[in-house]
Amino acid sequence: MSYDVIIVGAGISGLLSAIELADSGRKICIIEKSRIGQGSSWAGGGILLPIYPWRYPEPVNTLVEWSLRHYPEFLAALCADTGIDPEWQACGHLILDADPDATVIRRWSDRFSVEIEYISGKKLNRVEPGLSQHHAGALWAPNIGQVRSPRLLKALAVKANQMKVDIQENTALTGIKTDNRTIKTIKTSNSDHTAGSVLIAAGAWSGDLEQYGLPHTAVQPVRGQMIQFQTDPGAIRTITLHKEHYVIPRKDGKVLAGSTLEHCGFDKTTTREAAQFLRQQAVSLFPMLESVPLINHWAGLRPGNDRQTPLIGRHPDYDNLFYNTGHYRNGIILGLASARLCCDIMLGRPPILAPADYAWA
Ligand SMILES: Cc1cc2nc3c(=O)[nH]c(=O)nc-3n(C[C@H](O)[C@H](O)[C@H](O)COP(=O)(O)OP(=O)(O)OC[C@H]3O[C@@H](n4cnc5c(N)ncnc54)[C@H](O)[C@@H]3O)c2cc1C
């Protein structure tokens, strides 16, 4: 078959890019080696802010700012169009171990228009009554929220279908045929396709595609494990972060606690040690979780990337090869802006942000 664009990978990066490209009238195919959204995107906590965002480079925060501005409207339309509610909610975000240098945080919050304040005593207790009494104060970002990643991915898949995107599951990219600076043919485990352009959105596997003839990409898998409790709805109210670990309460009382950072290749198994550790961390924040049984434990492979800024744009050696990958811990919050920027570059539109910040070094 022949398409305007073939996208490799049906995670959040591939699906959002497909929807944006299809919206401009292009004929799009996504090839997905397993099932839609079952990569890192499904495993993600869905916090709509990087943890300790002021520690990230400016280009990451400009993507965050754009996504924060546009997600509410996008998600409302997605829910209306598909009938699937991604459960966006501005539940607020508490950070218990704020960096000692308050000026860095103030500068970041002014620069990126994120409301944040230090709270303690009665206000902290009002915001999060279930929190352990050991914590005297916290940074409080009342407008920061979350989405429920598996639901978001389901809704994106339905939307892509509505827009006539051809999504081929259980179909892996296995090779390419090139002619000078152009990719002519995409070989897959099922058949060969031709396309005007190719977009790599293969998450943690983006670097692994070198074995199929694609250029070297410094994206590596970083395993993250997460556990889930069932509490009464409202028992915990806010996304709470302490020493790199966090608790995320869903509307129906499910509470996620994450996550680990493990460099162990493409191994997605879960470990008992990680579950115990994450449980300890969660209980030290919310003592009520001590007596609550775990109902789920999973792992996902993040697209790790040493430079922290995702890779978005055209590969310098090819005229029709593009990347939208390497979002590491932040692919859900960065996803909307990244897909828009990537499609601006592919379609030759004025870009929402300066592309040079995300280009190949
Ligand atoms: C435990 C955990 C918690 C997280 N929490 C958050 C959070 O709170 N907020 C946030 O913003 N981010 C979070 N993230 C990060 C976020 O989930 C990722 O950055 C994001 O999902 C990456 O999306 P992606 O589409 O690039 O990759 P993926 O979702 O992994 O999709 C890539 C797809 O490419 C497919 N693929 C690979 N190779 C091939 C091939 N050869 N042929 C065809 N298809 C192929 C894969 O099967 C996969 O489906 C978290 C991640 C984890 C693991």
The ligand as an SDF file (V2000), in Angstrom:
LIG
                    3D

 53 58  0  0  0  0  0  0  0  0999 V2000
    5.8760    3.7930   35.2550 C   0  0  0  0  0  0  0  0  0  0  0  0
    5.8020    4.9710   34.3260 C   0  0  0  0  0  0  0  0  0  0  0  0
    5.2130    6.1530   34.7650 C   0  0  0  0  0  0  0  0  0  0  0  0
    5.1260    7.2630   33.9090 C   0  0  0  0  0  0  0  0  0  0  0  0
    4.4740    8.3780   34.3480 N   0  0  0  0  0  0  0  0  0  0  0  0
    4.3330    9.4550   33.5240 C   0  0  0  0  0  0  0  0  0  0  0  0
    3.6100   10.5930   33.9470 C   0  0  0  0  0  0  0  0  0  0  0  0
    3.0510   10.6230   35.0430 O   0  0  0  0  0  0  0  0  0  0  0  0
    3.5260   11.6610   33.0860 N   0  0  0  0  0  0  0  0  0  0  0  0
    4.1200   11.6560   31.8580 C   0  0  0  0  0  0  0  0  0  0  0  0
    4.0290   12.6590   31.1450 O   0  0  0  0  0  0  0  0  0  0  0  0
    4.8030   10.5620   31.4320 N   0  0  0  0  0  0  0  0  0  0  0  0
    4.9290    9.4680   32.2230 C   0  0  0  0  0  0  0  0  0  0  0  0
    5.6260    8.3660   31.8170 N   0  0  0  0  0  0  0  0  0  0  0  0
    6.3550    8.4230   30.5430 C   0  0  0  0  0  0  0  0  0  0  0  0
    5.4470    8.1990   29.3680 C   0  0  0  0  0  0  0  0  0  0  0  0
    4.6060    7.1010   29.6160 O   0  0  0  0  0  0  0  0  0  0  0  0
    6.3000    7.9660   28.1050 C   0  0  0  0  0  0  0  0  0  0  0  0
    7.2410    9.0130   27.9400 O   0  0  0  0  0  0  0  0  0  0  0  0
    5.4050    7.9400   26.8610 C   0  0  0  0  0  0  0  0  0  0  0  0
    4.3600    7.0210   27.0490 O   0  0  0  0  0  0  0  0  0  0  0  0
    6.1870    7.5540   25.6240 C   0  0  0  0  0  0  0  0  0  0  0  0
    5.2500    7.4030   24.5770 O   0  0  0  0  0  0  0  0  0  0  0  0
    5.6750    6.8730   23.1530 P   0  0  0  0  0  0  0  0  0  0  0  0
    4.4730    6.8820   22.3020 O   0  0  0  0  0  0  0  0  0  0  0  0
    6.8660    7.6480   22.6900 O   0  0  0  0  0  0  0  0  0  0  0  0
    6.1960    5.3820   23.4310 O   0  0  0  0  0  0  0  0  0  0  0  0
    5.3170    4.0540   23.6570 P   0  0  0  0  0  0  0  0  0  0  0  0
    4.0580    4.3260   24.3530 O   0  0  0  0  0  0  0  0  0  0  0  0
    6.2370    3.0530   24.2620 O   0  0  0  0  0  0  0  0  0  0  0  0
    4.9470    3.6200   22.1840 O   0  0  0  0  0  0  0  0  0  0  0  0
    5.9060    3.1380   21.2760 C   0  0  0  0  0  0  0  0  0  0  0  0
    5.2640    2.0320   20.4500 C   0  0  0  0  0  0  0  0  0  0  0  0
    6.1600    1.6630   19.3950 O   0  0  0  0  0  0  0  0  0  0  0  0
    5.9710    0.2870   19.1370 C   0  0  0  0  0  0  0  0  0  0  0  0
    7.1290   -0.2390   18.3990 N   0  0  0  0  0  0  0  0  0  0  0  0
    8.3890   -0.3980   18.8440 C   0  0  0  0  0  0  0  0  0  0  0  0
    9.1750   -0.9510   17.8810 N   0  0  0  0  0  0  0  0  0  0  0  0
    8.3770   -1.1550   16.7940 C   0  0  0  0  0  0  0  0  0  0  0  0
    8.5950   -1.7110   15.4830 C   0  0  0  0  0  0  0  0  0  0  0  0
    9.7980   -2.2090   15.1010 N   0  0  0  0  0  0  0  0  0  0  0  0
    7.5580   -1.7690   14.6260 N   0  0  0  0  0  0  0  0  0  0  0  0
    6.3170   -1.2940   14.9860 C   0  0  0  0  0  0  0  0  0  0  0  0
    6.0680   -0.7640   16.2310 N   0  0  0  0  0  0  0  0  0  0  0  0
    7.0740   -0.6930   17.1210 C   0  0  0  0  0  0  0  0  0  0  0  0
    5.8520   -0.2930   20.5510 C   0  0  0  0  0  0  0  0  0  0  0  0
    5.2450   -1.5680   20.5320 O   0  0  0  0  0  0  0  0  0  0  0  0
    5.0230    0.7670   21.2700 C   0  0  0  0  0  0  0  0  0  0  0  0
    3.6430    0.4740   21.2600 O   0  0  0  0  0  0  0  0  0  0  0  0
    5.6940    7.2140   32.6150 C   0  0  0  0  0  0  0  0  0  0  0  0
    6.2560    6.0190   32.1620 C   0  0  0  0  0  0  0  0  0  0  0  0
    6.3150    4.9020   33.0060 C   0  0  0  0  0  0  0  0  0  0  0  0
    6.9040    3.6190   32.4900 C   0  0  0  0  0  0  0  0  0  0  0  0
  1  2  1  0
  2  3  1  0
  2 52  2  0
  3  4  2  0
  4  5  1  0
  4 50  1  0
  5  6  2  0
  6  7  1  0
  6 13  1  0
  7  8  2  0
  7  9  1  0
  9 10  1  0
 10 11  2  0
 10 12  1  0
 12 13  2  0
 13 14  1  0
 14 15  1  0
 14 50  1  0
 15 16  1  0
 16 17  1  0
 16 18  1  0
 18 19  1  0
 18 20  1  0
 20 21  1  0
 20 22  1  0
 22 23  1  0
 23 24  1  0
 24 25  2  0
 24 26  1  0
 24 27  1  0
 27 28  1  0
 28 29  2  0
 28 30  1  0
 28 31  1  0
 31 32  1  0
 32 33  1  0
 33 34  1  0
 33 48  1  0
 34 35  1  0
 35 36  1  0
 35 46  1  0
 36 37  1  0
 36 45  1  0
 37 38  2  0
 38 39  1  0
 39 40  1  0
 39 45  2  0
 40 41  1  0
 40 42  2  0
 42 43  1  0
 43 44  2  0
 44 45  1  0
 46 47  1  0
 46 48  1  0
 48 49  1  0
 50 51  2  0
 51 52  1  0
 52 53  1  0
M  END
$$$$
